[in-house]
Each structure stands twice: as structure tokens, then as C-alpha cells.
Amino acid sequence: MVWFNCITAFRNLPDTTASDASGGVSLFLVRSQRFRIARILRIASGLTPVSVLGLYGTRYTLLGMEFGSLTDIVASGFGGGISISDLQESCSAIPKERGVYLVVRDVSTPPSFLQASTGAHLGGRDPSVSAEILKRCWVPNSKVLYVGKAGGTGQTTTLHGRLRSYMEYSLGMQRRHWGGRYIWQLADVRDLRVYWAVHPNEEPAHVESCLLKEFKRIYNYLPFANLRG
């Protein structure tokens, strides 16, 4: 048992450390004997903390999540993994709490794009864009296609409500979810999966912003369907 004191967020949190092949450190945070390991964080040498995530009311800093690794995404606190085809049928499994969510494509084959989006036309605007634009926005080697948020101070939106609106929008219903619309031009969109993390004690907008900054740091671009960050 050691103490990892060089980052304020981890002070006074017991942990175990082990070097990995890249020269970084794998940090395993254990809340108590009643809970399994809550986080696996990879800390690259000199990496600045980029995301603050809450788990069971505890403040943690997420460092260097690998957006190209489903194992790392899950280890970083994201659960769910429900297919869009299932969520279009029912969103009952999604928690009615605030947090952030990811749309994930867990295959390495190049994408195929639909000529027309399945999303609703809002205010007369067609959500469809050309295949050239979609190809330009595609980020190889990332499984994360979109980062979204739900709720925050002064807001009543929950993950359940936000994702239900997103699914209904994809089916052509008039729902206010213009963000992430590029997802609905993927030919295999129904096979994509949605993961989420509940953040009752953090501002989802801040968590989302930090995840997008970390993504851009790694890939030099935003995720495929995030048009602004």
C-alpha cells in the first residue's frame, strides 16, 4: 500500500501502483472492502489531469483514457453498453440521473455512410451532409464517435431523458437533439452501443469538456459526431 501524493485529487486515497510497458503507472483505487476496484487510471509521465469524475460522491481525476480501447472505457467508469437498436425500442435501463454518455463503435472496419440521415428535420433543416464531409470527420482508431452530456446545475435533464430524446430524434420524431446527428448517417448505426457514467456530484458539462479536450489532445480532432467542443 502506498500513497500517491503528487496529484491533489488523489491525496489521502490509498492505492497500489505498478509500472506498465509505456513507462506510465497503472493506479488502482479501492474504496473499501465492500466495493470492487472503482477505477483503473493510466497515468502517463507528465500528463496533466484533464477530467474530473465523481463515483459514489468521491472526486477523482481521469487521466489518459484510451478512446480506442473498450476495456479502458469501461474501466474508466462507463457502463451500459446497450445497442442503439435496443435503445430505439426502450430506454428503460438508462438511469434517471445526470451524467455523460458515449456512442461507441466496437469494430475496426471502415464505415459506410448513408446518403440521407434518419434523423428528424428540425425547423426545416436537413440533418444530412455529404459523404465527403463525413469521411473528413471520421477519426480512425477511436471507438468513441460521440460524447454527450445530460443535466447540470439548474437543469432537470437526466441521462434517461436525454438519450430517449436522442433515440426518438433518430426515428424522425421532432425532438431537440441536433447535436450528434452525424451518427444517423452510419450504415451500421443500429449496431453502435451507448455507454454512460452517472455524475451526481460533478457538472456534466465540465466532464464532457474535459473528455473532449483529452480526445483532441490524442487525435488532434474532436470525435466524429462532435462538431464543437
C-alpha positions in Angstrom: 0.0 0.0 0.0 1.4 3.4 -1.0 0.3 7.0 -1.1 0.3 8.8 -4.5 0.7 12.4 -3.3 1.8 14.3 -6.4 -1.8 15.0 -7.6 -4.1 16.8 -5.2 -7.2 14.8 -6.3 -5.5 11.5 -5.1 -4.2 12.7 -1.8 -5.2 10.6 1.2 -6.6 7.9 -1.2 -4.9 4.5 -0.6 -3.8 2.9 -3.8 -1.5 0.3 -5.4 0.8 1.1 -8.3 2.6 -0.9 -10.9 4.7 0.3 -13.9 3.4 -0.6 -17.4 5.3 -1.1 -20.6 4.9 2.5 -21.7 6.7 3.8 -18.6 3.4 5.1 -17.1 1.7 3.9 -14.0 -1.5 1.9 -13.5 -3.3 3.2 -10.5 -6.0 1.0 -8.8 -8.3 2.9 -6.5 -10.1 0.8 -3.9 -12.9 2.4 -1.9 -13.2 -0.3 0.7 -13.6 -4.0 1.1 -17.3 -3.6 0.3 -16.7 -2.4 -3.2 -14.7 -3.8 -6.0 -12.0 -1.7 -7.7 -13.7 1.6 -8.8 -11.2 2.9 -11.3 -8.2 1.9 -13.3 -6.3 5.0 -14.3 -3.3 5.1 -16.6 -1.1 8.0 -15.8 1.5 8.8 -18.5 4.6 10.6 -17.3 4.0 14.3 -17.2 0.3 14.0 -18.2 -1.9 16.8 -16.9 -5.2 15.9 -15.2 -7.9 16.5 -17.8 -11.1 15.2 -16.4 -12.8 15.2 -13.0 -15.2 12.3 -12.5 -17.3 11.5 -9.4 -18.0 8.0 -8.2 -20.1 7.4 -5.1 -19.7 11.0 -4.3 -15.9 10.8 -4.4 -13.9 13.2 -6.6 -11.4 11.5 -9.0 -9.3 12.8 -11.9 -9.4 10.7 -15.1 -6.0 10.7 -16.9 -5.4 9.4 -20.4 -8.5 7.3 -21.1 -7.8 5.3 -24.2 -10.7 6.1 -26.5 -9.7 3.3 -28.8 -10.0 0.6 -26.1 -13.4 -0.6 -24.9 -11.7 -2.2 -21.9 -10.2 1.1 -20.9 -13.6 2.9 -21.5 -15.3 0.5 -19.1 -12.5 0.6 -16.6 -12.8 4.4 -16.5 -16.3 4.2 -15.1 -18.6 3.9 -18.1 -21.4 1.3 -18.0 -24.4 0.3 -20.1 -23.1 -0.8 -23.5 -26.7 -1.1 -24.9 -27.1 -1.2 -28.6 -28.8 1.6 -30.4 -31.3 -0.9 -31.9 -32.3 -1.8 -28.4 -32.5 1.8 -27.1 -34.7 2.7 -30.0 -37.1 0.2 -28.6 -36.8 1.2 -25.0 -34.5 3.4 -22.8 -35.8 2.0 -19.5 -32.4 0.7 -18.5 -30.8 4.2 -18.6 -30.6 5.9 -15.1 -32.7 9.0 -14.4 -29.6 10.9 -13.2 -27.3 13.4 -14.7 -24.0 12.4 -16.3 -22.2 11.9 -19.6 -22.5 9.3 -22.3 -20.5 7.9 -25.2 -21.6 6.5 -28.6 -19.2 3.7 -29.4 -18.4 1.6 -32.5 -16.6 -1.5 -31.5 -15.4 -2.7 -34.9 -12.3 -1.8 -36.9 -13.7 -2.0 -40.4 -14.1 1.3 -42.3 -17.5 2.9 -42.0 -20.1 3.1 -44.7 -22.3 6.2 -44.9 -26.0 6.6 -45.8 -26.9 9.3 -48.3 -29.7 10.5 -46.1 -29.9 10.8 -42.3 -32.6 9.0 -40.5 -32.8 12.0 -38.1 -35.6 14.5 -38.0 -35.7 17.7 -40.0 -35.8 20.4 -37.3 -37.0 23.9 -38.4 -36.8 22.8 -42.0 -33.1 21.9 -41.7 -32.0 18.7 -43.3 -29.5 16.9 -41.0 -27.9 15.0 -43.9 -24.4 16.0 -45.1 -22.3 14.7 -47.9 -20.2 11.6 -47.7 -17.1 13.8 -48.2 -17.8 15.7 -45.0 -18.4 12.5 -43.0 -15.2 11.0 -44.3 -13.3 14.1 -43.3 -14.8 14.0 -39.8 -14.1 10.3 -39.3 -11.3 9.6 -36.7 -9.5 6.3 -37.3 -8.5 4.2 -34.3 -11.1 5.7 -32.0 -14.1 3.6 -30.8 -15.8 6.7 -29.4 -17.8 8.5 -32.0 -19.7 11.0 -29.8 -19.5 12.4 -26.3 -22.7 13.9 -24.9 -24.0 15.2 -21.5 -27.2 15.4 -19.6 -28.2 17.6 -16.7 -26.3 20.1 -14.6 -26.9 23.0 -12.2 -30.3 24.4 -12.8 -31.3 21.6 -15.2 -33.6 18.7 -14.7 -32.5 16.7 -17.8 -31.3 13.2 -17.0 -29.4 10.6 -19.0 -32.6 8.7 -19.5 -34.5 11.7 -20.8 -31.6 13.0 -23.0 -30.9 9.6 -24.6 -34.6 8.9 -25.1 -34.8 12.2 -27.0 -31.7 11.2 -29.0 -33.3 7.9 -30.0 -36.6 9.4 -30.8 -34.9 12.1 -33.0 -33.1 9.2 -34.8 -36.6 7.8 -35.7 -37.7 11.0 -37.3 -39.6 12.5 -34.3 -39.4 16.2 -33.7 -37.0 16.2 -30.7 -34.4 18.8 -29.9 -31.2 16.8 -30.4 -29.4 18.3 -33.3 -26.1 17.5 -31.7 -24.5 14.2 -32.6 -26.6 14.0 -35.8 -23.8 12.6 -37.9 -24.3 9.3 -36.1 -27.6 8.8 -38.0 -25.8 8.6 -41.4 -23.7 5.5 -40.4 -24.9 2.4 -42.2 -24.3 0.2 -39.1 -25.8 2.7 -36.7 -28.1 0.2 -35.1 -25.1 -1.8 -34.0 -23.4 1.1 -32.2 -23.6 1.0 -28.4 -24.1 3.7 -25.8 -22.2 3.8 -22.6 -22.8 6.2 -19.7 -21.4 7.4 -16.4 -23.5 9.0 -13.7 -22.1 12.2 -12.1 -24.4 13.3 -9.3 -21.7 15.5 -7.7 -19.9 16.8 -10.8 -21.0 19.2 -13.6 -21.7 17.0 -16.7 -20.7 20.0 -18.9 -17.3 20.1 -17.2 -16.7 16.3 -17.5 -17.8 16.4 -21.2 -15.5 19.3 -21.9 -12.5 17.5 -20.3 -13.2 14.3 -22.2 -13.3 16.3 -25.5 -10.1 18.1 -24.6 -8.4 14.8 -23.9 -9.7 13.3 -27.2 -8.4 16.3 -29.1 -5.1 16.1 -27.4 -4.7 12.5 -28.6 -6.2 12.7 -32.1 -5.9 16.4 -32.9 -9.6 16.3 -33.8 -12.9 16.1 -32.0 -14.9 12.8 -32.1 -16.7 12.0 -35.3 -20.1 13.4 -34.4 -19.0 16.2 -32.0 -19.0 19.3 -34.2 -17.8 21.6 -31.4 -16.1 21.2 -28.1 
